[in-house]
Amino acid sequence: MGIGVYHTAIWARKRGIKLVVVDILDAYSTLISKMKLMGMETSSLENVDVIKLGGGSTAGNVRVKIKDISEPVILSKKFNEAYRAVLSEEKGQVLTLAFGLEKLFTALNLSERAVQLIIDQLAKYIGDDRRITILLVNSDILPENRKFVLNLLEDMATTVIRTSKMGRMIEFHIIKSINSELEGICVRF
């Protein structure tokens, strides 16, 4: 995942698109630490604006930290306020990378109604041409009784890309796209 995130950050910077990270339960912070251990350059990822949901690390320029994430209604309200504030400061496009959704759906004992509330909050921003959002979800972490969350996220998404690693090769497979010419494309690195 680190290589893809690194290249996404470079892509955004070259186009003058502001990068904002949503770090759920230190998933982004953990990724940065792993990238450093692998010897990867992380400076372009360390100075981005971060909205923290739970967790204790402080990777990036933490703009807002929402400590209590146990109540989905309050979490959604606080997140929307923080995210709108970040968007309102920018004249151009914003690329949002969200890390750790699987942790949110796994760590909290959320009802199906609460899961739907979070999905609905994410869906509010679809069609806002000021922003691009990439939700990075480690589906292997979700327990079987939470796999339905993937279906809800994929149904909402405009593009779904599955990644897998085979030996030293990483594969990106476009499962769904609003651009029908992209569907089914598989790229290997």
N, C-alpha and C positions, 0 to 999 in steps of 0.2 A: 504494500500500500504506500510506503514511503516514497518510492520512486514516482508513482502516479501523482501524489500530492505535491512533490517537488516540482514536477513539470507543469502541473496545473497552476502553481503559484507563479512560475516564470511566464507562462502564457498570459496570465492576467496582468502581470506587471508590464509586459511588452505592449499591451493594448491600453494601458492606463486605467485598468479596472481595479478598484479598491478591493482588497481581500479582507473578509471578516470571518472569524472562526467562532463556532459555537462548540465549546468544550464541555461535554457531559461527563461528569464523574472522572475527570482527568484523562480521558481517552486521547485527546490531542497532546497533552503533556507527555504521556507515555510514548506516543508515536515519535515525538521530537527526541526523547531520550534514546529510543531504539535506533533512530536514524544517526544520532551522534556516535553511538557504539559501533555502528556499521561503517563509520568514517565518512558519512555523507555530509555535505554542506547544508547547514540549516539556518544560516543567518537570514535568508529571505522569508523564513517561516517564523522567526522568533520575534519580529517587530510588528506583527499584524495585530489589529484590534481583536480582542477576545471577549465573548460573553460566556461566563462560566456558570454552569448549572451543577451545583454540588462540587465535591472534591476539594482538595486542599492545595494543589500546586498553583503556581503563578506563571506558567509559560505564556509568552506573548505580552502584549500591552492590554492587561485586563481592564476593560472599560466598566463592566458591570459584573458583580458576583451575586448570584442568587443561591443562598446557602441552603434553604429548606426547599427541597424538591418533592416532598412527600405528598403534597396536595395538588393534584393536576390542575384544578381550576385556578388556584392562586399562582401556580407556576406558569400557566399559560398567560395569565394577565400580566405578570411581572416580565415575562419574556417578551411579549408583544410591545410593552412600553419601552423596554431596552432596545429591542430591534428597530422599532420605528424611530427612536431617537438617533440611532446610528445611521439609518437610511436618510433621515431628514438632513443630516449634515453633508451629505454627498450630492454633488451636482450630476455626476456621471453614474455609470453602472457600478454595482456592487456584486462581487462573487462571494457567496456564503458557503463555507465548508462546515458541515455539521458532523462531529465525531461523537460516537458513543450512544447513539439511539438504542442500540441493542442492550446496553447497560441499563438504560432508563426502563425499558420494557421488561428486563430480567430482574433487576435489583428491587424494584418496587412491586408490591403485590397489587397491581392495578386491575380494577374491574374492566370488563369489556367496554363499558360506557366511558371510563376514563381513558382507555386506549383510543377510542373513537374521538374523544375530545381533543387529544393531542394530534391525531391525524387531521382533524378538521382545522386546527390552528395552523398546521403546516400548509394545508391546501389553500388557506386564505391568500397566500402570496403568489399563487399560480396566475400567470398572465401579467404580473407587474413587470414591465419591460425594464425597470431600473435594476432588476436583480436577476441573478442566476444562482440557483442553490444546488449544491451537490450533497446528498445525504450518503455518508459512508457507513454502511451497516455490515458488521461481521455476523453473517447469518448463522455461522457455526456455533455461536455462543447462545443463541436463543433456544430455550428448552422446547420440546415438542408441543407443549400446550400453549406456546406463544408464537409458533410458526405462522399463524394466521396474520400476524402483524406484517410480515413480509408481503403477503397478498394485498393488504390494504395500502401499504406504501407503494407497491408496484402499480396498483390500480390508479393511484393519484399521480404518479410520476409521468412526465412527458418522455423521459428516456430512462431505460434500465440497462445498466452494464454490469455483467457478472465478471468477476476476475477470478482467476485460479492460477496456481503455480504448479508447474511440472518441471521438477529438477531446477535448473537455473533459468527456465523460461517462464515468463508471465504472459498470461492470455487475457485479453479483454474481448468479451463477446457481447455485442449489442443485441439484447433480447427484445427490446421494445423501443420504438422511437416515433415521434410525431412526423419525422421525415422518413417515409417508407423506404427510401433508397438506402438508409443506414441499417435497417433491420436485418439481422443475420450476419452482419460483418463481424469478422473475428480478426484481431490483430495480436501478433505475438512479438515479444521482445526478449 
